[in-house]
Amino acid sequence: MSDTDTPEGPAVFKIAEPRMAWLQARVKRLAKRAERLGCSPISLTVLRREVHKTLSGDVKIWLYVTVAGDAPVIPGYVFLATIQHLGEAGNVIRRAPDVPASALKRYRTARSSCDHCRVDRRRNDTYIVFRESDRLTYQVGRTCLKDFMGHADPERYARAAELFFEIVATVEELDDDWGAGFTEGKRYVSLAAYLGWVAMLIRLYGWVSKGAAASDPNSAESTSISAITCLFPPSNPAHNPFHGLHPRAADHRAALASIGWARAIDPETDSDYLHNLRVVCMGEALPERCFGIAASAVSTYQREIARAEQRELDQVAGGSSEHLALVGDRLDLVVKVTGIKVINGWSEWAQDYTDRWIHKLTTRDNDRAVWFCGDVDRKLEQGRWYALRATVRDHKEFQGVLETTITRVSDARQLPSGFDALAEPLGRVVGDLDEKVHLYLEVVEQVGPEGKAPKRLVCRNGDGGTLVAFNTSTAPKWAVGSKVRVSGTVKATTLVAGARVMEHLTELGRPRVKASS
């Protein structure tokens, strides 16, 4: 028992306006069930509406809401929270919206004992109840509620309280796109195996939260539900959209890394979500009731890694993001995939709702780009560096950062895992822009459309350290290894991906190629 007072002030949640209709319908359904069990009327109250508009003209509308209503009250008592006991891993706490997380921190590791009967035995759930007569909170087991409260049917009120706390959890799930929900069930699976499937699904299709899937009828199924389908596939393979797919070794490594990260979360964190995530990931066996929050471990861990890598790029590259080239320009890029998100929307080309994968990209110079990919077979892998060609479609701003939208991505080549894009580039730039140069080179590559004659030569100078490229109609004449003498004008300079690090490349215009004597 404790002398903690009842809480003050309702919690405020930040909800995206497009999701509000679904959320209100969900809350209304749960509220009807709770009211039949004794809860006071429950609804969402909108405190204020904020419109965020960027310089590019994009608009986002956020609604700040509170949960209006109270947990059921038996005269003299108030239900504050329910505790789900997961053994040595700790406890998952679901609390009323006006109860601060700090007030219940001590229950995160509490045993499944009862302050009424004084018996410490295995219980799946206990309740935190505030008694007004002595202004103390008590941890009470379900079967002791009747004797403790002196009420004919306190379990009915306890069930109503659980529904009320579920409403709060539903709102928290959509709060600023953060969190995950819970599903009901009694199956247990291997945590590492389940998260291996989750990592595979995120790699292939991107992360889809339960809130995003529920609020958009055209959205793909949530990642946590899809992972359950993978674990418990239907008997008919035709009904399994993931038939034939299996996690790779990299997916299992991502799962284990996510578990390690979750277990290292500070036990004293003020975030209930992070605390519950840590508790769920402490055990080896995962109850189905916690599938949703466990699945979010992989996406949350990957977001943290992406933020850390972005901070590293910020430190190395310095400065803020700039727009790339001009709209309509075709350019070669070396980028890192810092994030992938799947959305479902109307496609004018397909005349149907289709999935698209939003790729967040960062160049070596810390410039940001975004690519909308509609073909899962062309989707890139998060966290890896790629060399690719793309066309600049638009210049925008996202959350105060300049961003370039690219399209017509081709020749995407994943760079080796040991590739260091931030290292000092090899080679040197040949001459200044528009300067006439005369070079002795060796042809290292012929470039052209598949099945057709090459139209472009890539060469190195004598010391092997400087790359030079140019277009020429005589390209087929010069085989790889040919020694040539080239005269031309420096047209452009850029950085390209070499075997392990970036390399300087000089582009020549109006080249004249002769055999080297």
N, C-alpha and C positions, 0 to 999 in steps of 0.2 A: 504494500500500500504506500501511498505517497500523499504529500500535502500540496500537490500541484493544483492551482486554481483552474477553473474553466477558462477556455480561451476567450480572447477578445478580438473582434474584427473579422469579417469574412475574407477568404482568399479571393484574389482577382486573377482571372485567366484571360490570356490573349488568344482569340480565336479568329482564324481567317474567315471573312464574310461568306465566301462560297460554300463553306462547310457548315454554316450555321443552321440551315434548314434541316439537314440530316441530323445534326446534334439535337435540335429541339424535338424532332420526332422520336429519337432514341430516348431522350430524357422523359418525354411524355409517356412512352410505353412503360418504362421502369417505374415512373412515379405512380401510375395507376395501380400497379401491383403493390407498391409500398403503402399507398394510402389505404388499400383494403386491409392491410395488416396493422394499421394504426399510425402511420406517418402523417404529419401535417402536410398540406399541399406543397409540392415541390415544383419549381420552375427555374428558368434562367432569367436573370435580370441584366440587361445591357446598361452598363454605367456610362460608356462613351464610345464614340466611333472616331477612328483616326484614319485619315487618308494620307498615304505616303506616295509621293510622286517624284520620279527621278528626272534628271535633265533630258533623258531620251524620251520622256513622255509616258513611260510605263506607270501604271497605278496599282497600288495594293491597298486594300481596305481591311483594317483590323477592328474587331469588336472586343472591348474589354468587358467581361461578364463575371457575375458571381452566381453561385447556386443559392436561390432563395428557398428557404425551408429548413427544417431541423430534423435531426434523427428523432425517432420516437421516444417519448418521455413517459416513464412510469413515475407518478408523483414522488418526488424526493430523489430521483435518479436520472442520470443522463448517460447514454451510450456515447463514448468518445472514439473508440476504434476497435477493430478486430485484429487478432494476431494469428497468422498462419505459421505454425511451428514446423521447421524443416530439419530438426535434429541439430547436430553439431554445426551445421552450416550457419544457423541463425534463424531469424524470423522475418517474414514479410508482413509489413504493417499497412493496413488500409484505414485511413482516419477521416474524420469529419473535416470539411473544408476550413472551418474556423479554428482548428486545432493546429498550432505550430509544430513542425517536425521536431524542434528542439525539446518540446515538452515530453515527447515519448521516446527519446533516444535510449533511455535505460531499458526499454522493453525490446530493443533490437536483439539482445542476447539473453533475454529472460527465459527461464525454464518454463515448461508447460505446467506450472503449479497453479493452485487456486488459493486465493487469500481467504476464502470462506471456509472450506473444509480442511485446509492445511495439508492436503495430500498432493505429493509431487509424483505424478504418473504421466504416461504418454497420452497426450491430447493433440488432435489435429489443429484445433482452434480454441482460443480463449478470447474473452472480451474485457476491454478496459471500460470501467463504469465509474462515473463520478457520483458520490453520495453527498447530497446537500447538507445533511444534518451535521456532519463533521468536516465537510469540505475536503475530503480525501478521495483519491482515486484507488480503485481496487482491480486486480486481475482475477476474473471469475470464470470458472469452467461452465460449459453449457448446462450440464445437469444440476449445477448448484444455483443457477439463476433464481429458481422458484423460492428456495429457502432464503437466499440472500436478500431478495427484494420483497418477499412476502406477498407476491402477486400470483394470481391463479394461473396465468399463462404468460410468463415472461419470455419464453422461447419464441412466441409469436412476435413479440416486440424485437427480439434479437434478430429474427429473420428479416423484419422490416428494416432494422438498422443496417444489415448487410446489403440490402438493396439500395439504401440511401448512400452507403459508401461506394457501391458499384457505380452509381450515377456520378459521384465525384471523380472516381477513377476514369470514367468515360470522358469527362470534360478535361481532366488532366492529360489524357492521351493526345488530345488535339491542341493542347496548350503550346503555342508557338512551334508547332510541328515536333514536339518533344515527347518521348515516353512511349509506352506500349501497354497493351491491355492484357487481360487474363481470360483464359477459357476454362470451362468446367470439364472435369474428367478425373479419372483415377489411374490412368496408364502411366507407367514409368518407362523412360528410355535412357540410353546413354547420352549424357550431356555432350560429350565430344563428338559422338556419331551424329547427333541431331544438328549441332552447329556446323559439322562438315557439309551436310546437305544445305544448310542456310548459306554458307560461304559459296557453294557452287551456284546456287540460285542467284545470289547477288552478282557473282562474276558474269553469269550469262544474261540476266534480265534486269539487274539493278535492284535496289532496295525498295520495297513497297510496304509501308507501314499499315497496320490494321485500320488506323484512322483514315488514311488516304484511300484505301480500298473501299471502306464503308461509305465514305462521303461522296464518292464518284461512282455512279452506277456503271460507267464505261471503263472503269479502271481494271487493271489486272488484279488477280487474287493476291491477297497479302502474302508476303514471303513466309511468315510463320505457318500459315495454313498450307501453302504449297509444300513446305518442308515436311509437314505431317503426311501429305499425299505421297511424298517420296518414301517416307518411312513405312507407311501402311498402304501400299498401292492397291487399287482395285484388282479383283481377280481377272477381269477382262482387260488386257493391255490396250485395247482400243479406247478405253475410258480413262487411260492414264496419259496425260499430256507430257509427262516426263519419262515415259518408257524408253529405256536404253541409255539414259543419262546416269553417270556415276561421278562422285567427287574425285578430283585429282589429288595428287599428293600436296600440291600447293593449297588446295581448299582445306585439307586436314591441318596443314601448318597454320593457316589463317584462323581456323577454329581454336587450336591450342593457344595461339597468341592472344586471341580475344579472351579466352578463359583466364589466362595468366594476367592480362591487364585488368579484368574485372575483379579478380581475387586480390589485386594490389590496391584497389580503391580504398581510400582512407576510411577506416571504420567510423570516424567522427564526422564524416561529411554531413553537411546540412541538407543535402538533397535526398529526399525519400526514394526517388527513382534510382539514384546511384547506389544507395544503401541496399534496396531490394535487389538490384541487379547483382551486387556483390554476394548477397546471401544465396541467391538462386544458383550462382556459378560456383559456390564453395563445394557442393556435393558432386558426386560422380553420376548419381541417378537423378533424372529430371522428371518431376511430376507434370502431367499434361496440363494441369491448372496453371503452370508457369511457362508454358511454351512461348507465349507471346513476348514476355519480357526477356526471356533467355535469347530469343532470336535477335532482339535489338542489340545484344552485346556485340555482334559482329559489325553491324553498321555503325554503332557508336564508336567502337574501337577504330574502325577505318576512318571515320571523320576526325578523330583525335590525331591519328597518324598523318592524315592529309593536312591538318592545321599545322602540325609540327614541321612537316616538310615545306609548307608554304612559308612559315616563319624563317626556315633555313634559306629558302630562295630569296626572301626579302632582305636577309642579312648579306648574302653573297652578291646578289644583283644590285641591291640598293635602289632607291627611287620608287616611284609609283608606276602603275601600269599605263601604257600608252596604246593608242590605236595602231593596228598593223596596216601598213601600206595604204592604198586607196581602194575605195569600193570598185569592184570589178577586176582588180589585179589578181593575177595568178602567181602564187609564190610557193617556195619550198620552206617547210617549217620543221623544226625539231621541238617537240612539245612533250610535257609530262601530263598524263591523265590524273588529275587531282580529285575527280569526283564523277560519278555516273548516277543518273536518276531516270527511272522509267516513268513515262506519262502515257495516257491513252487519250487521243483526241481525233477530231475529224480530219481526214485526209482528202483534199480535193482531187489528188491524183488517183487514189484508190476508191473514192466515193464511199468511204466506210470509216468506222472508228478503228484505228490501228495503234499499235504500241510504237512509241518513239523513245530513243535513249538520248538523254541530254548529257553530252560530254563536256565537262569543265576542264579546260586545258591551260597550261602555263608554259611560256617559253623560257629559254635560258636567261633572257633579259627581264624576266618577271612580268611580261605582258600577258594579259589574260585573253582567252578566246573561248568560244562556245560553239559546239557542233551538234546539230539535231540529226541523229541517225535513225532511219526507218527500217533498216535491215539488220536483223540480229546476227547474221553471218559476217557483217562488216564492223560489228561493235568492237571497240578497243577494250583493253584490260586496265582496270584502275591501278594506279601506282606505278605504271611502266612508262618508259620514254619511247617515243615513236618519231621516225622521220617520215614525212608525208608531203603531198602537194595538195593545195586547196585554193579556192577562190574566195576573196573577201566579199561577203554579201552585205554587211551592214556594220556601222559603228554605233555602239550603244553605251549605256552606263547601267551597272547593276550594283545596287547597294553602295553607291558612291564611288565605285571603281570602274574605270574605263574598260570596255570589253568589246572584242571584235567577233562578230558572227561570221563563221566560215561555212562554205558549202562545197559540193563537188570534190569531196576528199578522195584522193586516189593514191596508189603506190604507197599505202601505209605499211611501214616496215618496223616491227618491234625490235628495239635495240637490245643488245645482250644485257643480262642482269647485272654484269659488272661494269656497264657503261657509266662513265662519270661525266655527265653533261656540264657540270660546274667547274671542271678542271680547265686550266689554261689551254686554249686551242693550239693545235700544232700548225706548223707552216707559217707562211707570211703572205701578205697581200702584194701582188705584183703591180707596181706603178700606182698612179693616181687616176681618178676618173677622167675619161676622154684622152688619156695619155697614150701615145703610140708606143708599142713595145715589140721587141723582137726576142723570141724565146726558142731554146732548144729543149724539146720535150719527148717523153715516151708515152705512147698511147696505153692506157690501162683499162679503158672500157668503151665499147660502142653502144650507143643508146638509140632506140627507135621503137616504133609500134610493133607489137607481137606479130610475127609472120611477115614483116616487111623489112625493107632495107634500112639500116641505121642512118640517122640524120644528125647525130650529135656525137662528139668525141670528148672524153674526159682523159686528161693527161696529167703527168707529173714532170717536174723539172728534174735536172740531173741528180740533185741530192735526195730526191724522193720525198721531200717535205712540203712542196707547194703544189696545190691542185689548181688546174686551169681547165675550163670547159668552154666549148663553143659549138655552134651549129654550122654545118658545112655540107654541101651537096656531094662532096667527095669522100664522105665518111666511110662508105663501104670499101674504099681503096686502101684504107689504113687499118691493118689488122692489129689486134692487141699485141704489144711488144714492139711495134714499129717506132723507129727514131725519126722524128719530124722536126722541121724548122718552121715556126709559126710567126707571122706578123699580124698584128691586129690592134684594135683600140680597146682600152679597158672600159667595159660597159657597166659592170656592177661588181660588187664584192659581197660575199655572204659567208655564213657558217653552215657547214654540213656535218652530218654524223660520220665519223670514221669508225675504225674497229673498236676503239675503247673510249675515245674522247672526241670532242669537236675539232674540225679542221677548217682553216681558211680556204675559200674557193674564189678564184678570180674568173669572171665571165668576160669573154672577149667578143667584140663585134667586128664585122667586116674582116674575118680571118682569111689569110692566104697561107696555104699549107704546101710545103715542099719536103721532099726527102732530105734528111740530114746527111751531109757528106761526111 
